[in-house]
Amino acid sequence: MVVDLTDNVLVSTPIASAHHAALRSGFSGYPANPRWNAAKFKAWKTGRQWREALVRGEMIVRSTDSMLVPATQREESSQPEDRLTEPPISPRLRFPMRAKQVLGVFHAV
């Protein structure tokens, strides 16, 4: 299942949809809610760990689809023939997307 962690960061996870709010909360840096059950706390902790891995450089937000992936995966998932058929994105259109990603990281810290 694909989850929106922030406006421009997606992640694929098997975490149940009932716990996505706790996952987003952990990724955004909010404290855990003491009334949460163990499953929601685990989702929150997973989100927190993903944020820390992103800051350390162990995970990255892939530019092609805004997915949070391990740094070793980078752009490997795209087929080489797909790269040739995609129209190039002009730097003028690419900059606002990257600016939002950078601001999103600083906003949550």
C-alpha positions, 0 to 999 in steps of 0.5 A: 500500500502506498502512503503519503507521508507528507505532501511530496513524500510517498512510501510503500508499506504493509502498515494497516490504514488505521495506523497511517496517521501515527506513521505520518506523525512519527515521520513529521517529528511529533511526539507519540500519543500516550493513548495509542495501542502497541500497533499505532506506537509501532507505526509511529516509531517506524515513521520516526526511524524513516525520518532519521534514516532520511537525515542520515542519508540511508534513505532518499526520496526518489526524484522520479516518483517521490518515493522514500526508498533505501539509498542503495535503490536510488533510480535502479527501479526505473528501466533504462528504456523508460529513461529514454522515452521520458521527455526531459523535465526543464530545470524551471519545472524541476526546481519548485518540486525540489524546493518543496522537498527541501523545505519539507525536510527543514519544516519537520525538524 
